């Protein structure tokens, strides 16, 4: 009887404790592996061609201060606009929304869509927040940034975006959507308004899939 009782107890132990322990060890192994990968990625040297070399400071629509390198690890889709624009910018915003809506679900978490203001005096964090709500661009994948005029001009040069103030409230500017890989290196540019975005989406998907 003692032998049978011992066997029963062993069976209960195996059913109630061993399997859960195996699950916990598996989870910890996967978590540690992911953690090591993230650490390795963050310690990887930044290439000379990366925008993450830029020391400029930016403020997002939530009032948080960031540097470009804080976006490292995501594929970046970037465009320069200003919120009071009534001509080209609404179409650029529509193009960005269209690109986001057409991305495969399995890569969306690896993508950040960034809209940078060329009019930082008007586009305060509060204004950028209101603009994001007005245009239904409130998810974590959307980032609105503003900085000083000097930093804005410097970053525009990196994107090959030209802009010029033509009146107190209006700018003329290039219409370019840029794609950067997870290391901040330029991978592709789409120029124009309402153009076919197939090639842009393909490049974003290719770069984002590398992060899965």
C-alpha positions in Angstrom: 0.0 0.0 0.0 2.9 2.3 0.8 4.4 1.7 -2.5 1.2 2.5 -4.4 0.7 5.7 -2.3 4.3 6.7 -3.2 3.6 6.1 -6.9 0.4 8.1 -6.7 2.2 11.0 -5.0 4.9 10.9 -7.7 2.2 11.0 -10.4 0.5 14.0 -8.7 3.9 15.8 -8.4 4.6 15.2 -12.1 1.2 16.4 -13.2 1.0 19.5 -11.0 4.6 20.7 -10.7 6.9 19.3 -13.4 4.9 20.6 -16.4 4.4 24.1 -14.9 8.1 24.2 -14.1 9.0 23.2 -17.6 6.7 26.0 -18.9 8.4 28.5 -16.6 11.9 27.4 -17.6 10.9 27.6 -21.3 9.5 31.1 -20.8 12.6 32.3 -19.0 14.8 30.9 -21.7 12.9 32.7 -24.5 12.8 35.9 -22.4 16.6 35.7 -21.8 17.3 35.0 -25.5 15.1 38.0 -26.6 16.8 40.2 -23.9 20.3 39.2 -25.1 19.2 40.0 -28.7 18.0 43.5 -27.7 21.2 44.1 -25.7 23.3 43.0 -28.6 21.3 45.3 -31.0 21.7 48.3 -28.7 25.4 47.7 -28.4 25.9 47.3 -32.1 28.0 50.3 -33.5 26.0 52.9 -35.3 27.1 53.3 -38.9 28.4 56.5 -40.4 25.3 56.7 -42.6 22.8 56.5 -39.7 20.5 59.3 -38.6 21.2 58.1 -35.1 24.5 59.9 -35.1 22.5 63.2 -35.0 22.7 64.7 -31.5 19.6 66.9 -31.9 16.8 66.9 -29.3 13.1 66.6 -30.2 9.8 66.8 -28.5 6.9 64.5 -29.5 3.1 65.1 -29.3 3.0 63.8 -25.8 5.6 66.4 -24.5 8.3 63.7 -24.2 11.9 64.8 -25.1 13.7 62.3 -27.3 16.7 61.9 -29.6 16.6 60.2 -32.9 18.6 57.2 -31.5 15.6 56.5 -29.2 13.8 55.3 -32.2 16.5 52.7 -33.0 15.2 49.2 -33.6 12.2 50.2 -35.7 11.8 50.8 -39.4 11.0 54.5 -39.7 8.7 56.0 -42.3 9.3 59.7 -42.1 7.7 62.8 -43.7 8.1 66.6 -43.0 4.9 68.6 -42.8 3.3 71.5 -40.9 -0.1 71.4 -39.3 -1.5 74.6 -40.7 -0.8 73.6 -44.3 -3.9 73.4 -46.5 -2.3 72.3 -49.7 0.2 69.5 -49.9 0.4 68.4 -46.3 -3.1 66.9 -46.1 -2.3 64.7 -49.1 1.0 63.7 -47.5 -0.8 62.8 -44.3 -3.3 60.8 -46.4 -0.4 59.0 -48.1 1.1 58.1 -44.7 -2.3 56.7 -43.4 -2.6 54.7 -46.6 0.8 53.2 -46.2 0.1 52.3 -42.6 -3.2 50.7 -43.5 -1.6 48.5 -46.2 1.3 47.1 -44.1 1.0 43.4 -43.2 -0.2 42.9 -39.6 2.9 40.7 -38.8 5.3 43.6 -39.3 3.4 46.6 -38.0 4.9 46.4 -34.6 8.3 46.9 -36.1 7.4 50.1 -37.9 7.2 53.7 -36.6 5.5 56.4 -38.7 7.1 59.8 -38.0 5.8 63.2 -39.0 8.3 66.1 -38.4 7.1 69.7 -38.3 8.9 72.3 -40.4 7.1 75.0 -38.4 8.1 74.4 -34.8 7.0 77.9 -33.6 3.3 77.1 -34.4 3.5 73.3 -34.0 3.8 73.0 -30.2 3.4 69.5 -28.6 -0.2 70.5 -27.8 -0.9 71.4 -31.4 0.7 68.2 -32.7 -1.4 66.1 -30.2 -4.6 67.8 -31.4 -3.5 67.2 -35.1 -2.9 63.5 -34.4 -6.4 63.2 -32.9 -8.0 65.2 -35.8 -6.4 62.9 -38.3 -7.0 59.6 -36.4 -3.2 59.0 -36.0 -3.2 58.3 -32.3 -1.7 54.7 -32.0 1.7 54.0 -30.7 3.0 53.6 -34.3 2.6 57.3 -34.9 5.2 59.8 -33.7 4.9 63.6 -34.2 8.1 65.6 -33.6 9.2 69.2 -33.4 12.5 70.8 -32.5 14.4 74.1 -32.9 14.5 75.7 -36.4 18.2 74.8 -36.6 17.7 71.1 -35.9 14.7 71.1 -38.2 16.8 72.6 -41.1 19.6 70.1 -40.4 17.3 67.1 -40.5 15.5 68.4 -43.7 18.9 68.4 -45.4 19.4 64.7 -44.4 16.1 63.8 -46.0 16.8 66.0 -49.0 13.7 68.0 -48.2 13.8 71.7 -49.2 11.4 74.1 -47.6 11.0 77.9 -47.6 8.6 80.2 -45.7 6.6 82.2 -48.3 4.2 83.9 -45.9 3.7 84.1 -42.1 1.6 80.9 -42.2 2.8 79.1 -45.4 5.8 77.2 -46.6 6.7 75.7 -49.9 8.4 72.3 -49.4 9.4 69.0 -51.0 6.9 66.1 -50.9 9.1 63.2 -49.9 8.3 60.1 -47.7 11.6 58.4 -46.5 12.1 54.9 -45.3 14.9 54.1 -42.9 16.0 50.6 -41.7 16.2 49.7 -38.1 19.8 51.1 -37.9 18.7 54.5 -39.2 20.1 54.1 -42.7 18.1 55.5 -45.6 16.5 52.6 -47.5 14.0 54.2 -49.9 12.3 57.5 -50.8 8.9 58.1 -52.3 8.5 61.5 -54.0 5.2 63.2 -55.0 1.6 63.4 -53.8 -0.9 60.5 -54.2 1.7 58.4 -56.0 1.6 54.6 -56.1 3.0 53.4 -52.8 3.6 49.7 -53.7 7.4 50.0 -53.8 7.4 51.9 -50.6 5.3 49.4 -48.8 7.4 46.5 -50.2 10.6 48.1 -48.9 9.1 48.8 -45.4 7.8 45.2 -45.3 11.2 43.8 -46.3 13.1 45.8 -43.7 10.5 45.2 -40.9 10.4 41.4 -41.6 14.1 41.2 -40.8 13.2 42.2 -37.2 10.8 39.3 -36.6 
